[in-house]
Amino acid sequence: MELFLMFVILFALLIAGAPVAVALGVSSLFFISTSGMPSLVVLHNMVNGINSFPLIAVPFFIMAGHLMNTAGITTKIFTFARATVGWMHGGLGHVNVGASVIFAGMSGAAVADAGGLGNIEIKAMREAGYDTDFSVGITAASSTIGPIIPPSLPLVVYGVIADTSIGQLFAAGLIPGVIMALALMGMVAFYARLRDYPRDDRFSFRVFLLTFADALLPLFTPVIIVGGILTGIFTPTEAAIAAVVYSLFLGMFVYRTLDMRRILRVSMETIETTASIMLIVAASAIFAWILTANQVAQLFARELLGITENPTAILLIIMLIVLVVGCFMETIAAITILTPVLLPVAVSIGIDPVHFGIILILNLMIGLLTPPVGMVLYVLSKVAVVPFERCVVATAPFLVPLVAVLLLLSFLPSLSMWLPVYLYR
């Protein structure tokens, strides 16, 4: 009964608009106080939840993304992407996707992509004659590539909770990220033909070389991060620190766009973002411990297997659950709560934890594009100065290719597992 009431309190607080960490903490405290458990359990699990070496990577990846935005490096990335694919029909839509792929190798957060590149992309697309709805929709959809292509904050958190190699998770995200980009570019091509969107001038190899030279040093950032991890030179945590050092080097000494005042502002933004994430992780750790202690995963697996023993049907049910939860809950909180419950079920039907991590994160990224939470939509609503409801409608068509990619990755595990198996196993 206490367990049921804990869930009632959790969802009631979330619906009422309480912060996720508060909702998780209050509902967990209710269960502990009514079940006679010692209050020391709360402190113990909160500390254990964030006492993890891989989690040190989180603030550094966040800071690297903020530094790139503040130093104006995102503009160079956008210009290079425009010279590369802007000549195609609906060119700026393709540029939008391409720039997100490059920025994904630097930041690893969908909201950072939407906030950093979104302002540049939407402004350029409006000036070129693209519909605002299309501009917002493709910007929102392409931002979800960020947490799939390494480095990825959600994959780091999942790796810690699932006790899974973060290096393997990063390797598993590369091919799915490229597939997502191709699917979205296919959608852009369809709309470009349908609405006769413009293209830039013909491809110019000279302009390509000039913009490539201008963006060369920023383009080394994903090479340092991803290449360093996959070759074993860095751990993910060390790669995150290297990304910050390299970003500071570019901003302070190469482009001279970072001064101490801007670095201080970036540091404060990083502290605020990290604190909110760690608070959610700490509160979720208590909640997840309660679920584990009460064998919720085993109960859920038993009930699910009672409905069907077909692995395909079970996987579809799991995906549906994650999609629904992703609509109502912040990504990090959803990962910390769902992983202990769903991962044992997934493993029992033969799904590799690395493969499941990619499916889980992509599910939750789709949730970022749906109300009522839809953090990416709120960011773009402010960036594009359009109502939130209009952002929802504008993004809806782009859910189709993302869901198609989700199904493809779910039932063709080799697409995500080939690279980690080749590199690590």
N, C-alpha and C positions, 0 to 999 in steps of 0.2 A: 504493500500500500504506500509506504514511504517513497519507494522508487517511482511509482506512478505520479505521486504528488510532486516529486522533484521535477519530472518532465513537464507537468502542468505549470509549475511556477516558472520554469525556464522559458517556455513558449509564451506565457502571459507577459513576462517582462520584455521579451523580444518584440512582441506585438505592440506593447506600450511604448516602445522606442528607447528602452534602457540600453546603455552600452553593453556590448557582448560580454566583456569581462565581468561586468557587474551582474548580469543575468546568470552567467555560469557560476560565479562565486556565491551569490545569494542562494541559488537552488541547491548547490552542493552543501553549503553550510546548514541549510534546512534539513537535508537528509542526515548529515552527521550528528546534528543536535537531537533529532528525533529518534535516531537509531541507537543512541547510547555510546557512540564511538568517542574516543578521546579527542579533544580539540587540537592536540598536538599533530594529529594526522594532517590537518590542513596545512600547517607551516611546513611539515616534512615533505609533503607532495609538491607544494608550490616551489620549494627550493630545488628539489630533485628534477622538477619539470624543466627548469631553465639552466640547471647545472650540467651543461653539455658543451664539450669543446666545439663540435661542428656549428653550434648556434652562434659562436663568435663571428662566423662569416656573415650573419644577417646584417649587423650595423655597417659593416664595411661595404657590402654590396649596395646597401641603401645609399651610403655616402658617395660611392663611386658614381651612381646614377645622378645624384643631386649635383655633384661636381661637374659632370658632363653637361648637364642642362645649364648650369650657371656660367660655365666657361664658354658657352656658345658653340659647343662642339656639335650639338644636334643640327644646327644650321648647315654645317659642312657635310654632315651625313645626308641630309635631305638634298642638298645640291648635287652631291655625287650620285645619289639614287636617281635623281631627275635626269642627269646626263646619261645614265645607264639604260633606263627603261621609259623615260618620258616620251620618246618618239612613238611608242605604241599607241593604239587607239584607246582613248580613255587614259592617257599617259599618267596623269597625276594620281589616279586611283592605283595604278601599278607602283608608282613611286611611293605612295603611302604604305603599301604592303612591304616593299623592298626596304624602306627606311626602318620599318618596325623590326624586320629580320636582323638588320645590322645592329640596331639599338638593343635588341634582345640579348645580344652577346656582350652587352655592357652593363645592363641594369637588372633584368630578370623580374621586373614587376610590371603588371599591366597598368596600374594607376600611374606609375612614373612615365610609361610610354605615352599614355593618353594625355597627361599633363605637360610633358616635355615636348614631344613631337606634335601633339594634337594642335597646339596653337599655330605652329608654322604651317602644318598641312592644311588645316581647314581654311586659314586665311588665303593661302595660295590657290586652293581649289575654288573658293568663292570668286577670287579675282579673275580666274580663268573661265568662269561661266558655268561651273558645276553647281547642281542643286545643293542646297544646304543639307537636306535630308540624306542625300547620297554621301556627301562629305563626312557627315557625322557618323553615318552607319559604317562606312568602310574604316574610318579611324577607330571606332570602338571595336570592331571585329578584329582588325589587325593587331590591336594592343594585346589581345589574348595570346599572341605568339610568344610574347616576352617570358612568361613563366614556364613555357615548354622548352624553348631553346636555352641551353645553359649560358650563364649561370641563372639559377632560378631559386628565389626565396622559398616558394611553396615546396619545391622538391627537397630543399635542405631540411625544412621542418618535418616533412614526411619521412625523410631518411632517418632522422633522429628518433622519431616515434616508432617507426617500423623496424628500427635496427637494421637498416639496409644501406649498402654502399652508396654514398652520395656520388662518387665517381661514376658508378654504373648507371645511376639515375640520370646524371648529366649526359652520358653517352646515349642513353635510350631516348632522350628528348630531341636529338639532332634531326634525325630523319622525319619524325612526326611534325616537327616545326616546319620543315621544308614542304611537307605535304600540305599542311595548313595554308602556307603561303601560296602554293600553286592553286589550291581550291579557291581561295579568295580572289586570286588574280583571274581565275576562270569566271567568277561572278562579276568582277569588274568588266571583263571583256564582253560579257552578255549585256550588261547595262549600257556599256559604251556604244554597242551596235544599236540597241533598242532606242536610246535617247540621243544618239549621234553626238556624243561627247567629243571635245577637241583633243588633239594631240599636239605635242611640241614639234619643233622643226625636226627634220631628218636627223638620224643619228650622226653625230660628229665625233670622229675618233680623236680629233684634236681637243675638243671640249671635254671628252671623256678623260683623256690623259691629264688635262689641267685640273679638273675636279678631283681626279684620283690622287694626284700629287698633293693637292690641298688637304684631302681627307686621309692621306696615307697614315699619318701618325695616330689619329683616332681609330682608324681601322685595325691598328695593331692591338687595340685593347681586347677585343674578343679572341684574337690569336694568342695573346698572353694568358688570358683566363682559361679559355677552353683547351687550347693546345697544351698549356702547362699542366692542367689536370689530367687530360687524357694520356699524356706521355709520362706522367708520374713525377714530373719536376716539382709540382705543387700539390698540396692537399687543397680541397676547396676553401678552407679557411685561409691558407697562405695565399691562394690565388686572389681572394677578396682583398686582402691587405695590399698585394701587389697592384691590383686595379686602382686602389685609392692613391697609392704612391705615384703611379703612372699618370693618373688624372691630375694630381697636384703639379706634377712636372710639366704637363702640357699647358695647364691653365696659368701657372705662375711664371714659367721660364720660356716657353715656346710662343704662346699666343698672348701672354701678359694680360689676360682678361680676369684673373683672380687676384684680388688683394686681400689683406687680412680681414677687412670688414665682411667681404663676401664669404670667405672661408668660415668666419665665425657664424654667419647666418646659416650656411650649409650645415655646420656642426650642430647648431641648435635644432634645425629641421630634422637632422638624422637622429638626434637624441629623442625628440618627440615621437617620431615614427617608430623607432626601436622600442621605446618605453611602452607604446600602445601594443605593439606586437608581443613583447615579452609578458606584459600583463595578461594578455589573452592566453598565451601559452601556459603561464603559471596557473591561471584559473581553470583552463581546460585540463591541466594535469590532474587536478583534484577530481573533476568530473569524470575523466577517463579512468582514474583509479577506482572510483565508486562502481563504474560499469564493469570493470575487470573483476573487482572483489565480489560482485554479485552475479558473475558469470553471465552477463547480458549477451556477450558474443556467442556463447554456447547455446543459450536459450534461443537467440535469433536464428542461429544455424539450424537448430532442431526444428523450429517452426517453418523455416524456409524449405528445408528438405522434406518436411511433411506435406508441403504444397506440391513440390516437384523435385525430382532428382535429375532432371535434364540440365546439364551444365550451361547450355545456351540460355535457357529460360532463367536460371538463377542469375547469370551475368546480366541479363536484361533487367531483371528486378533490381539488382544492386545499382545499376546505372540510373534507373528511374529514381531510386531513393536519393542518390547523390545529387541528381539534377534538381529535385524538389528542395532538398536541404540547401543547395547552393543558391537558390532563389531567395532564401530567408536568412542566411547566415554568412558572416564574413569568412573569407577563404581559410585563413589560418585556424580560426576556431573550428570550422567544419573538418579540417584535416585532423586536428587533435582529438576530436570527438569520434569521427567516423572510422578512422584507421583501426583503433583497437577492436571495434565491433565488426567491421566488414572484412578486414584483411584475413582473419582466420577462416572465414567462409570462402573467400576467394582462393586461398591456398588449398582448402579442402577439395575444390573442384579442379585443381591443377593449374591455377594461374600463378605465374611467377610474381613475387612481391615487387620487383622492378617494373614489370609490365603493368601491374595493378596501379602502381604509383602514377604512371603516365595517364592511364585511363581516369583515375581519380582527379588529378589536377585539371585535365582538359574538361571533365564534367563541371568542375567548380568554376573554371574560367567562363564557361557558357553561362553559369549562374551569375557571373559579374555583369552580364549583358541583359539581365532580366529583372523586373521589379519584384518585390518592393525594395530590396537592398541595392543591387545594381550600382556598385561604387563607380565603375567606369562611366556609367551614364550620368551620374551626378557631376563628375569631373568635367565631362564634355558639355554638359548643360551650361556650366559656368564659362568654359572656354569659348563655346560657340554662341553664347548668349541666346539660347533657345529654351523653351520649357522642357522640363524633364519628360513629360508625356510625349512630346514630339521626338525626343531622343529614343524613347522606347519603340515607337512606331518605325522610325528611320532604321533602327538596328535589326528589327525583326527579320527582314529577308536574308540577312547575312548569317542568321542562325542555321539556315539550311545547309550550306557547305560545311559549317563547323560540326553539326550533328552527323553529317555524312562521314566526315573524317573520323569522328569519335567511333562510329560503328565500324568503319574500316580497320582502325587500330585495335578495336576490341576483339574482332574475330580473325584478324591476321596478325598475331603477336610477333611474327618475325620482323615486321616493319619497325617495331621499337626495340626488339631484342637482338637483332643481328649484330649491331655495333658493340653493345656491352659484352655479348658472348665472344665476339672476335677479339676484343681488347683485354678482357678480364678473366675469361673462363677457359 
